[in-house]
């Protein structure tokens, strides 16, 4: 099969909740991507979809391994200071949180928060939501002093923003462990838009050979 056929078969299987079929197809697609030297974006797509399937069937160890590999690839292509890398950190934080590995959940959540702060700004809605998730985690660990410091930092960053703008751009409800579903492909994603339906993952200019192609 070629890439479009793999995508179509996976989508059909997921829509029918046939996770075993989707998994086997994705594993075949992953092997095809590695053998053909296809784009890193496709490689990450396979890994992220596999991870999502493993979350659904409660195989959290394999889910964490897939998300970790995807994070490493995205970091190697984009560098550490990129919002896409931050979103990959959040995915991994979610899974290790589900495994009750709260120290790792804290680490990856802090990594995501620091990247969002430096790339999108402290008053950005993704930054603020990641901060809220981290505050929630710290409170779960009874580390309320640290949680209060972070929470106050977030409030200070948005103090100059008009209240009506805050209402429009930032929902205070916590989204820890929630995954967005793309309305186009009906698959999970993080961030502002689905990278499967956009050119979200691009390589550095100085390393064109390592970057993904746009032929998806």
PyMOL commands that set and color helices and strands:
alter all, ss='L'
color gray80, all
select helices_A, chain A and resi 3-15+19-36+40-56+60-78+83-98+102-119+125-140+144-157+163-169+195-197+205-207
alter helices_A, ss='H'
color red, helices_A
select strands_A, chain A and resi 180-181+188-189
alter strands_A, ss='S'
color yellow, strands_A
deselect
rebuild
show_as cartoon
